[in-house]
């Protein structure tokens, strides 16, 4: 992952750890400010599954705050080395889906992953950032369905249907 992108995401997540949000709409406003190019949505449309109500009545992201506060550049570097080693050993079908405007996974990083796991399928989705599902759910779904319909995927799973 790109260090600058990771830092931006962590800064956004840390900015709302202590105070949280009064409502899903307030969380939606924070997201809109963080991602000004994304279509603005009301908080109640989809944010409920990403927020939890805390004892103080405020809403906070459902992630463990200790995860956000414990991430450092050193840990990220160690994690990257472990992920690189793991990628080299993968044998299962892999589909890397990257948001074309992602600040977390660059085109270079995607190409490096494909070098490490050359049997992978790759889809770059234009108009999506690192949250591909939130930005272009239609394109994400199409890419996933197409991947599972590929003959080598069906055959590996014992499925011999032609549909």
C-alpha positions in Angstrom: 0.0 0.0 0.0 1.1 3.6 -0.6 2.3 5.3 2.6 0.7 8.6 1.7 -2.7 7.0 1.1 -2.4 5.0 4.3 -1.6 8.1 6.2 -4.6 9.9 4.8 -7.0 7.1 5.7 -5.5 6.8 9.2 -5.8 10.6 9.7 -9.4 10.5 8.7 -10.1 7.6 11.0 -8.2 9.1 13.9 -10.0 12.4 13.6 -13.2 10.9 14.7 -12.1 8.3 17.3 -12.6 10.4 20.4 -15.8 12.3 19.6 -17.5 10.0 17.1 -20.7 11.3 15.5 -24.1 12.4 16.7 -25.9 10.7 13.8 -25.3 8.7 10.6 -25.8 12.0 8.7 -23.0 13.6 10.6 -20.7 10.6 9.7 -21.9 11.0 6.0 -20.9 14.7 6.2 -17.4 13.7 7.4 -17.1 11.2 4.6 -18.3 13.8 2.0 -15.6 16.2 3.3 -12.9 13.5 3.1 -14.1 12.3 -0.4 -15.4 15.4 -2.1 -15.5 13.6 -5.6 -17.7 10.8 -4.4 -21.5 11.2 -4.8 -22.9 12.6 -1.6 -25.2 10.2 0.3 -27.4 10.5 3.3 -26.0 8.7 6.4 -28.9 6.4 6.9 -28.6 5.0 3.3 -25.7 2.6 4.2 -23.6 3.8 7.2 -25.5 2.0 9.9 -23.5 -1.2 9.3 -20.2 0.7 9.7 -21.1 2.5 12.9 -21.7 1.3 16.4 -23.5 3.2 19.2 -21.2 3.6 22.2 -22.1 3.9 25.9 -22.0 7.7 25.6 -24.7 7.6 22.9 -22.3 8.7 20.2 -21.7 6.7 17.0 -18.2 5.5 16.2 -16.7 3.4 13.4 -17.1 -0.3 14.1 -13.3 -0.8 13.8 -11.4 -1.4 17.0 -9.9 1.9 17.9 -6.7 0.2 19.1 -6.1 -1.0 15.5 -6.2 2.6 14.2 -4.1 4.0 17.0 -1.5 1.2 16.9 -0.6 1.5 13.2 2.9 3.0 12.7 5.1 3.2 9.6 7.4 0.5 11.1 4.5 -1.9 11.5 3.2 -1.1 8.0 6.7 -1.9 6.5 6.8 -5.2 8.4 3.3 -6.1 7.2 4.3 -5.3 3.6 7.2 -7.7 3.8 4.9 -10.4 5.2 2.3 -9.8 2.5 5.0 -9.9 -0.2 6.2 -13.3 1.1 2.7 -14.6 1.3 1.8 -13.4 -2.2 4.6 -15.4 -3.7 3.2 -18.6 -2.3 -0.5 -18.2 -3.4 -1.8 -20.9 -5.7 -5.6 -20.3 -5.4 -7.5 -18.2 -7.9 -6.9 -14.5 -7.2 -8.8 -11.5 -8.5 -7.2 -8.1 -7.6 -9.8 -5.3 -8.0 -8.3 -1.9 -7.8 -10.0 1.5 -7.8 -8.5 3.4 -10.6 -8.2 6.5 -8.4 -7.0 4.7 -5.3 -4.6 6.5 -3.1 -3.8 3.2 -1.3 -3.0 0.8 -4.1 -1.1 2.4 -7.0 -0.9 1.0 -10.5 2.7 0.2 -9.7 1.7 -1.8 -6.6 -0.9 -3.7 -8.6 1.7 -4.5 -11.2 4.1 -5.7 -8.5 1.4 -7.9 -7.0 0.7 -9.4 -10.5 4.4 -10.1 -10.8 4.4 -11.9 -7.4 1.2 -13.9 -8.3 1.2 -14.1 -12.1 -1.8 -16.4 -12.2 -4.0 -13.6 -10.9 -6.8 -11.8 -12.7 -6.8 -8.0 -12.5 -9.5 -5.4 -12.9 -8.9 -1.7 -12.6 -12.2 0.2 -12.0 -12.2 3.8 -13.3 -14.0 6.3 -11.2 -13.4 4.4 -8.0 -11.0 5.1 -5.1 -9.9 2.7 -2.5 -13.5 1.9 -1.5 -14.5 0.4 -4.8 -17.8 -1.0 -3.6 -18.9 2.4 -2.3 -17.8 4.2 -5.4 -18.7 1.8 -8.2 -20.6 -1.1 -6.7 -22.1 -2.0 -10.2 -18.6 -2.3 -11.7 -17.3 -4.2 -8.7 -20.1 -6.7 -8.8 -19.7 -7.2 -12.5 -16.0 -7.9 -12.1 -16.5 -10.4 -9.3 -19.3 -12.2 -11.2 -17.2 -12.4 -14.3 -14.2 -13.7 -12.3 -16.3 -16.6 -10.9 -17.7 -17.4 -14.3 -14.2 -17.9 -15.8 -13.9 -21.6 -16.7 -10.8 -22.3 -14.6 -12.6 -21.0 -11.5 -15.6 -23.2 -12.1 -13.5 -26.2 -12.8 -11.4 -25.8 -9.7 -14.6 -25.7 -7.7 -16.0 -28.8 -9.3 -18.6 -26.9 -11.2 -19.1 -28.0 -14.8 -22.0 -25.8 -15.7 -21.8 -23.9 -19.0 -24.0 -21.0 -17.8 
